Amino acid sequence: MHSNLWVEEKFEDFLGIKFKVEKVLFSGKSEFQTVDVVETKGHGKMLLNDGLIMVTERDEFAYHDMISHVPLFVHPNPKNVLVIGGGDGGTAREVIRHLSVKKCTMVEIDEMVVDACKKHIPQTASALDDERIDLIIGDGVQFVKETTEKFDVIIVDSTDPIGPAQPLFGEAFYKDVFNCLADDGIVVAQGESSWYAMDIQQSLLKVLNNVFPKTYLYSFSNLTYPGGLWSFTFASKQYHPINDFNAERVEKSALSFDYYNAPLHSAAFALPSFVKKGLLGLIDN
């Protein structure tokens, strides 16, 4: 037993966040990254890619609720959904809870992540065997470039813009995303920390502004990402995330959530003043 094993994620050269590890469940190196699953003392099982915390059982619902239900409740009738990344399975799990969704295509580049989560973190990965999920192990950048399918909602559930995820933050990628979205399509993407990565938020929103008529940022709170306050970008061809949101649909869906709810949906788009100042001119109100 590792009596004094801690995992520490270091952010740049001035911040570290540590978690007590009870047991190492999986450790491997794929062609893209190192992949580790550990059992922690206070946060359950944890997935790390290249030493960066992706998911913990204790707070994964905050991220997965907010990346999926926000766009799916804004779009009036999402039937065909694409998830890029999301190898732990949590986003696809939430997507298929929406009865309107007939098919969820999930394109994850790293099979090792999927296999490790299926084996060790069924909390997020258990839905990956659902018949409505079409799991493709491949490059999401290539997929949106080549597909002839049209999607109502695209969710970019990526890691930080380093390594295999870097192209997912570029303009060429988002032009392809625009092209494979339906005429009223929405794309939501992991949008980094306003505290520590506003420069990345600014460059991502500039890209989205060049491609989409409407761009927004919304935030949520979690336990395990640096700074605790994290964001998603929301870009759409026509829908406004609050004005075109019908709270009654959330009630009528009869879905229960651990983080998301109708009042929170709109509140998530209310940004702290330092964020509004820093992103001035880059987001619609």
Disulfide bonds with the S-S distance in Angstrom:
none
